[in-house]
Amino acid sequence: MTLKEWAAVIIARKRLANKPETAESLSNCVNRIMDYNNGKDLKLYDIDLTFLRSFEAYQIGKGNSPNTVYLIKHN
């Protein structure tokens, strides 16, 4: 399963649960990860600690605050 496939399921569940803000936040997180990966989808097994640490460093390097990075990682 890919990140986009998994995210579509979770986002749909949030919308069904009347949580549109959470759905939008999750969608934004996926988009940021996809941007980081040059627009390419990822298999879930490719998202490991090394990938996440690199993504975190990239976001901080772009000037995002630690709170923004935290929200991206924990949504």
Secondary structure as UniProt FT lines:
FT   HELIX           3..16
FT   TURN            17..18
FT   HELIX           20..36
FT   TURN            37..39
FT   HELIX           44..46
FT   HELIX           49..61
FT   TURN            62..63
FT   HELIX           66..74
//
